[in-house]
Amino acid sequence: MLDEEMLKQLEAADIERAKAYANDLERGLKIVRTYPQGVTIFGSARLPQDNKYCKKARELGQMLAQNGHAVITGGGPGIMEAANQGAFEYGGRSIGLNITLNHEQFPNPYLTDMLEFKYFFARKVMLAMSAKVYVMFPGGLGTMDELSEIIILMQEGKMPKMPVFLYGKSFWRPLDKFYQSKMIPLGLLSKKDLKIYKLTDDLNEIVKAANKIGHPPVKTNYYDGFSDASGMRKPGEAESMRTK
């Protein structure tokens, strides 16, 4: 059994850890409130800028900026850099929510706003809270983690159901087929869960979804007043925030 002194040390360590977690979240919440919710773009940090998906991410970033939407990414290279560059070059709001890693991750040079996180979970919370639309470009385990978290939170009514696009049908279709052929027959997913996201090759479709939701005022957030028990907003809040 642990003696009393060891328990005190463990408790102190837990308190310090909790403070560090809270600091990451507090800094993130402050910056999220300084710009209207935009479009969060996820994707690989490893793809070169001449890759076809990076070229499309850059084009999407520009299109979103042209329509007045902030572009939010993880702030690193690859898909993130491409999307930020498109928004930055047009003069739009280009936000990077970066993370300290031993490799790969460094802030790209196309950011108007940047915040660096220590913890993945705090960064993922802010990438979700920053957005009214989510776009998943091809990526690795990090992108898969982010996709799964967004889907499960919407599935369980823990966040508003906002548009989720998986860009690149040829890349994402095998995953979609896996859900349908392996997980649904075992009862691990329901068919309605697959309606949370949409596969697309059309950048205009993404921009139209963002335009349909509109431009929320700075310092407001679609999470405000959200009831996680029902997955619905409080009475009187616009259902038009959501898209089919």
C-alpha positions as CSV (number, residue, x, y, z in Angstrom):
1,M,0.0,0.0,0.0
2,L,1.1,3.6,-0.6
3,D,2.1,5.6,2.5
4,E,0.6,9.0,3.3
5,E,3.6,10.9,1.9
6,M,3.4,9.1,-1.4
7,L,-0.4,9.9,-1.6
8,K,0.3,13.5,-1.0
9,Q,2.9,13.6,-3.8
10,L,0.5,11.9,-6.1
11,E,-2.2,14.3,-5.3
12,A,0.1,17.3,-5.9
13,A,1.2,15.8,-9.2
14,D,-2.4,15.4,-10.2
15,I,-3.2,19.0,-9.3
16,E,-0.3,20.3,-11.4
17,R,-1.4,18.1,-14.3
18,A,-4.9,19.4,-14.0
19,K,-3.6,23.0,-14.0
20,A,-1.6,22.3,-17.1
21,Y,-4.7,20.9,-18.9
22,A,-6.8,23.8,-17.8
23,N,-4.2,26.3,-19.1
24,D,-4.3,24.7,-22.6
25,L,-8.1,24.9,-22.6
26,E,-8.2,28.4,-21.3
27,R,-5.8,29.8,-23.8
28,G,-7.7,28.0,-26.6
29,L,-11.1,29.3,-25.5
30,K,-9.8,32.9,-25.5
31,I,-8.6,32.8,-29.1
32,V,-11.7,30.9,-30.3
33,R,-13.8,33.9,-29.2
34,T,-11.7,36.4,-31.2
35,Y,-13.1,35.3,-34.6
36,P,-16.4,34.0,-36.0
37,Q,-16.7,30.2,-36.3
38,G,-15.3,29.1,-39.7
39,V,-14.4,26.0,-41.5
40,T,-11.9,23.5,-39.9
41,I,-9.8,21.6,-42.4
42,F,-8.1,18.4,-41.3
43,G,-5.5,16.4,-43.3
44,S,-2.0,15.0,-43.5
45,A,1.0,17.0,-42.5
46,R,3.2,14.8,-44.7
47,L,1.9,15.5,-48.2
48,P,4.0,17.9,-50.3
49,Q,2.5,21.0,-51.7
50,D,2.5,19.7,-55.3
51,N,0.3,16.8,-54.2
52,K,-3.2,17.0,-55.8
53,Y,-4.9,17.1,-52.5
54,C,-2.8,20.0,-51.2
55,K,-3.6,21.9,-54.4
56,K,-7.3,21.3,-53.7
57,A,-6.9,22.3,-50.1
58,R,-5.3,25.6,-51.1
59,E,-8.1,26.2,-53.6
60,L,-10.7,25.5,-50.9
61,G,-8.9,27.9,-48.5
62,Q,-9.1,30.7,-51.1
63,M,-12.8,30.0,-51.9
64,L,-13.7,30.1,-48.2
65,A,-11.8,33.3,-47.7
66,Q,-13.6,34.8,-50.7
67,N,-16.9,34.0,-49.1
68,G,-15.9,35.5,-45.7
69,H,-15.2,32.3,-43.8
70,A,-12.3,31.9,-41.4
71,V,-10.1,28.9,-42.3
72,I,-8.9,26.9,-39.3
73,T,-6.3,24.1,-39.4
74,G,-3.8,22.4,-37.1
75,G,-1.3,25.0,-38.3
76,G,1.3,22.6,-39.6
77,P,2.6,21.6,-43.0
78,G,0.9,19.5,-45.7
79,I,-2.8,19.9,-46.1
80,M,-2.9,22.4,-43.3
81,E,-0.4,24.7,-44.9
82,A,-2.1,24.5,-48.2
83,A,-5.5,25.5,-46.8
84,N,-4.0,28.3,-44.8
85,Q,-2.0,29.5,-47.8
86,G,-5.2,29.8,-49.9
87,A,-6.9,31.9,-47.2
88,F,-3.9,33.9,-46.4
89,E,-3.1,34.9,-50.0
90,Y,-6.6,36.1,-50.5
91,G,-6.4,38.2,-47.3
92,G,-8.7,36.1,-45.2
93,R,-8.5,34.9,-41.6
94,S,-6.1,32.0,-41.5
95,I,-5.9,30.3,-38.1
96,G,-3.5,27.6,-37.0
97,L,-4.0,25.6,-33.8
98,N,-0.6,24.0,-33.6
99,I,0.8,21.3,-31.3
100,T,4.3,20.6,-29.9
101,L,5.6,17.4,-31.4
102,N,9.0,15.7,-31.8
103,H,8.7,15.6,-35.5
104,E,6.6,17.0,-38.4
105,Q,4.7,19.7,-36.7
106,F,5.9,23.3,-37.0
107,P,3.8,26.4,-37.7
108,N,3.4,27.1,-41.4
109,P,4.1,30.7,-42.6
110,Y,0.5,31.4,-43.8
111,L,-1.2,32.2,-40.4
112,T,-2.9,35.4,-39.3
113,D,-3.5,33.8,-35.9
114,M,-1.6,31.0,-34.2
115,L,-1.8,29.2,-30.8
116,E,0.4,26.3,-29.8
117,F,-0.9,23.5,-27.6
118,K,0.8,21.0,-25.4
119,Y,-2.0,18.5,-25.2
120,F,-3.8,16.8,-28.1
121,F,-7.2,16.7,-26.4
122,A,-7.2,20.5,-25.8
123,R,-6.3,21.2,-29.4
124,K,-9.0,18.9,-30.7
125,V,-11.6,20.6,-28.5
126,M,-10.6,23.9,-30.1
127,L,-10.5,22.6,-33.6
128,A,-14.1,21.4,-33.1
129,M,-15.4,24.5,-31.3
130,S,-13.9,26.8,-33.9
131,A,-16.0,25.5,-36.7
132,K,-19.4,25.4,-38.3
133,V,-18.2,23.0,-41.0
134,Y,-15.6,20.2,-40.9
135,V,-13.6,19.0,-43.9
136,M,-11.5,15.9,-43.8
137,F,-8.8,15.7,-46.5
138,P,-6.8,12.5,-46.9
139,G,-4.5,11.9,-43.9
140,G,-3.0,9.4,-41.5
141,L,-3.8,8.2,-38.0
142,G,-4.1,11.8,-36.7
143,T,-6.8,12.6,-39.2
144,M,-8.6,9.3,-38.6
145,D,-8.5,10.1,-34.9
146,E,-10.0,13.6,-35.5
147,L,-12.7,12.2,-37.9
148,S,-13.7,9.5,-35.4
149,E,-14.0,12.0,-32.5
150,I,-16.1,14.4,-34.5
151,I,-18.4,11.6,-35.7
152,I,-18.8,10.0,-32.2
153,L,-19.6,13.4,-30.6
154,M,-22.3,14.1,-33.1
155,Q,-23.6,10.5,-32.9
156,E,-24.0,10.8,-29.1
157,G,-25.4,14.3,-29.1
158,K,-22.4,15.8,-27.4
159,M,-21.9,18.5,-30.1
160,P,-24.2,20.2,-32.7
161,K,-24.7,18.3,-35.9
162,M,-22.9,20.4,-38.4
163,P,-21.7,19.4,-41.9
164,V,-18.8,17.0,-42.1
165,F,-17.2,16.4,-45.5
166,L,-14.7,13.8,-46.5
167,Y,-13.0,15.2,-49.5
168,G,-11.6,12.8,-52.0
169,K,-14.1,10.0,-52.8
170,S,-11.5,7.6,-54.1
171,F,-9.6,7.9,-50.8
172,W,-12.5,7.7,-48.3
173,R,-14.8,5.3,-50.1
174,P,-13.0,2.1,-48.8
175,L,-13.5,3.4,-45.3
176,D,-17.1,4.1,-46.0
177,K,-17.5,0.6,-47.4
178,F,-15.8,-0.9,-44.4
179,Y,-18.4,0.8,-42.1
180,Q,-21.2,-0.5,-44.3
181,S,-20.0,-4.1,-44.9
182,K,-18.3,-4.9,-41.6
183,M,-19.6,-2.6,-38.8
184,I,-23.2,-2.2,-39.6
185,P,-23.9,-6.0,-40.0
186,L,-22.4,-6.5,-36.5
187,G,-24.5,-3.7,-35.0
188,L,-21.5,-1.6,-34.3
189,L,-22.9,1.3,-36.3
190,S,-26.4,2.2,-37.5
191,K,-27.2,3.4,-41.0
192,K,-28.1,6.8,-39.7
193,D,-24.6,7.2,-38.3
194,L,-23.3,7.2,-41.9
195,K,-25.5,10.2,-42.6
196,I,-23.3,12.3,-40.3
197,Y,-20.7,12.7,-43.0
198,K,-20.7,13.0,-46.8
199,L,-18.1,12.0,-49.3
200,T,-17.4,14.7,-51.9
201,D,-15.1,15.8,-54.7
202,D,-16.9,19.2,-55.1
203,L,-15.3,22.1,-53.3
204,N,-18.3,24.3,-54.2
205,E,-20.5,22.0,-52.2
206,I,-18.4,22.7,-49.1
207,V,-18.5,26.4,-49.6
208,K,-22.3,26.3,-50.2
209,A,-22.7,24.5,-46.9
210,A,-20.7,27.2,-45.0
211,N,-22.7,29.9,-46.8
212,K,-26.0,28.3,-45.9
213,I,-25.1,28.5,-42.2
214,G,-23.8,32.0,-42.5
215,H,-21.5,34.2,-40.5
216,P,-22.1,34.0,-36.7
217,P,-21.0,37.2,-34.8
218,V,-17.7,37.2,-33.1
219,K,-17.8,36.0,-29.5
220,T,-20.8,33.8,-30.2
221,N,-20.6,30.0,-30.7
222,Y,-23.0,27.3,-31.8
223,Y,-21.9,25.4,-28.7
224,D,-23.5,28.2,-26.5
225,G,-26.7,26.9,-25.0
226,F,-26.3,23.5,-26.6
227,S,-27.9,20.6,-24.6
228,D,-25.7,17.5,-24.8
229,A,-28.5,15.4,-23.3
230,S,-30.7,15.7,-26.4
231,G,-28.3,16.8,-29.0
232,M,-30.5,19.8,-29.7
233,R,-30.3,23.5,-29.1
234,K,-32.4,25.4,-26.7
235,P,-35.8,26.6,-27.9
236,G,-35.6,29.6,-30.2
237,E,-32.1,28.9,-31.5
238,A,-32.0,28.7,-35.3
239,E,-32.4,25.3,-36.8
240,S,-31.0,26.8,-40.0
241,M,-27.6,26.6,-38.4
242,R,-27.6,22.9,-39.4
243,T,-27.6,21.6,-43.0
244,K,-29.1,18.4,-44.3
